[in-house]
Amino acid sequence: MICPNCGNEGGEGKFCVSCGGPLTQMTVQPQFQQQNQDQQQFQNQQQFQNQQQFQNQQQFQQQGFQQQAYQQQGYQQGFQQGYQQQGYQQGYQQQGYQSPQFQQAGGQPSIYFDGEGMEYLPILLVNGLLLMVTCGFAFPWVVCRNLKWRKSHTIVNGHRLAFTGTPGDLIGNWIKWWLLTVVTCGIYHYWVNIRIHEWEMAHTCFEDDYHGDGMEFADCFYDGEVGERLGQELVAGLMITFSCGIAAPWAIVRILKYDMEHTVVHGMRLGFNGTGAGYWGENAIIGLLTAITCGFYSAWGICRINKWTYRNTYIQSSGNVKMQY
């Protein structure tokens, strides 16, 4: 023990061996006191490190659980989206379609028509006037005006279409087709329908790709064949003849379906699922309203049938679709 009087080592008794003073206040040697302080500080640091490490482990585990939960949630959402997409495809396949694009992100169908009768009425009136004044020689101009208006109001997969054909280009082909029809005693007439569709689609493009009239596009085309379409026309003619005209809507839809399935717009082949009953219903309404309005509804009727046609048109396949020779 350290003597509080002289500061020397006092021994183990009650009195100091150096000065004889009482050892009433016992003090630990400074070196032992420093050792105790160092030991206490080391224990505090060790305890703090252990506590910090434990908290880090808990925080890491919580982050791992959260990440695992996010992953599980992502898997579930992915599976749900996959099942929904599979359900759409199965639903279309059960009805005989070939995996069409169901609809765009904005909720719009992949193909639709947005033309209105009020806009088309002056075009229809001018077209009729041109045909009467020119005795039909303005037919190429009328065709181009109609195609330019119809294409500009047709949206395919989120892209508005444009038409680049010109009357000057069409009239040259038209004269050639007309002469061939006369020379072959009308037989070439069956080729004319194919040539018109080919010329129309070669001058069809997305509005974003339009840089002037006269341009042609290799990935927009019509690949129907004369023999196949002639067979469709013969069947349609027999249907109309033997039904006394009652089956005309079904015959027209049959040909329309063939033309759509052989139409490719920028690598996307189209399909058609309209029915004869639906076509008959639309034309019944159009005929009734046109009769009531003394023909004034005809412009709205044309828009109505175009909307029905493109409402029943879908993208059958997309990608690098090549022309079939």
C-alpha positions, 0 to 999 in steps of 0.5 A, spaced: 500 500 500 502 507 498 502 511 505 498 517 504 503 521 509 510 520 505 508 517 499 512 511 500 511 503 500 507 502 507 507 495 507 501 490 508 500 492 516 496 498 519 502 503 520 507 505 514 514 502 515 517 508 513 514 514 517 510 510 522 503 513 520 497 510 519 495 507 513 487 509 513 487 511 506 489 505 501 491 507 494 492 502 489 499 503 485 499 508 479 501 502 475 496 498 477 491 503 476 493 505 469 493 497 467 486 497 470 484 503 466 487 500 460 483 494 461 477 497 462 478 501 455 479 495 452 473 492 454 469 498 452 472 498 445 471 490 444 464 491 447 462 497 442 465 493 436 461 487 438 455 491 438 457 495 432 458 488 428 451 485 431 448 491 428 451 491 421 449 483 421 442 485 422 442 491 417 445 486 412 440 481 413 434 486 413 437 488 406 437 481 404 430 479 406 428 486 402 432 484 396 429 477 396 422 480 397 423 484 391 425 479 387 419 474 389 415 480 387 418 481 381 418 474 379 410 474 381 409 480 376 413 477 371 409 470 371 402 474 372 404 478 365 407 471 362 400 468 364 396 474 361 400 474 355 399 467 354 392 467 355 391 472 350 395 468 345 391 462 347 384 466 346 386 468 339 389 461 337 382 458 339 379 463 334 383 461 329 388 467 329 396 467 329 398 471 335 396 478 333 399 484 337 393 485 342 393 492 343 398 498 344 401 500 351 396 506 350 390 501 350 389 503 343 388 497 338 394 495 334 390 497 327 385 502 327 381 508 322 380 515 325 377 518 319 370 522 319 365 523 315 365 531 315 372 531 313 371 526 307 364 529 305 368 535 301 373 529 298 367 525 296 363 531 292 370 533 288 371 526 286 364 525 283 364 532 280 371 530 277 369 524 274 362 527 271 366 533 268 372 529 265 367 523 263 371 518 267 378 520 265 380 523 272 379 516 275 387 516 277 386 522 280 380 520 284 383 513 286 390 517 289 385 522 292 382 517 296 388 512 297 392 518 300 386 520 305 384 513 307 392 511 308 393 518 312 387 516 317 390 509 318 394 507 324 398 500 324 402 499 330 402 506 333 404 509 326 400 513 321 400 511 314 402 515 308 401 514 301 406 516 296 403 514 289 401 520 284 396 520 278 401 521 273 404 514 275 398 511 276 395 513 269 401 510 265 400 503 269 392 504 268 393 505 260 397 499 260 393 495 264 387 497 260 390 495 253 392 488 255 385 487 258 382 489 251 387 485 247 386 479 251 378 480 251 378 481 258 382 476 261 387 480 263 382 483 268 383 478 273 391 481 273 389 488 274 386 487 281 393 484 283 397 490 280 392 495 283 394 492 290 401 491 288 402 499 286 398 501 292 402 497 297 409 499 294 407 506 295 405 505 302 409 507 308 409 510 315 408 517 316 415 518 319 418 515 313 415 520 308 419 524 304 415 526 298 411 523 293 413 517 288 417 513 293 416 506 293 418 501 299 420 494 299 418 492 305 410 494 304 407 489 299 402 485 296 403 478 294 397 475 292 397 471 286 392 471 280 390 464 280 389 464 288 385 470 288 381 468 281 379 462 285 376 466 291 372 470 286 369 464 283 367 461 289 364 468 291 361 469 285 357 462 286 355 464 293 352 470 290 349 466 284 346 460 288 343 465 294 340 470 289 345 475 292 343 473 300 350 471 301 354 477 298 356 479 305 360 473 306 363 473 299 365 480 300 368 478 306 372 472 303 375 476 298 377 481 303 380 476 308 384 474 302 387 481 300 389 482 308 392 476 309 397 477 303 398 485 305 405 486 308 406 493 312 413 494 313 414 487 315 408 486 318 403 481 315 396 483 316 390 478 318 382 479 318 377 476 322 371 480 320 365 476 319 359 476 313 354 477 319 358 483 321 359 486 314 351 485 313 349 489 319 354 495 318 351 495 311 344 495 313 345 501 318 349 504 312 343 503 307 338 505 312 341 512 314 343 513 307 336 512 304 333 516 310 338 522 309 337 522 301 344 520 300 347 525 305 350 519 309 354 516 304 360 519 306 359 517 314 357 510 311 364 510 307 368 512 314 363 507 318 365 501 313 373 503 313 372 503 321 369 496 321 374 493 316 380 495 320 377 494 327 377 487 324 384 487 322 390 485 326 398 484 325 398 476 324 406 476 324 411 481 324 419 481 323 423 480 317 417 478 312 419 477 305 415 478 299 413 471 296 415 470 289 
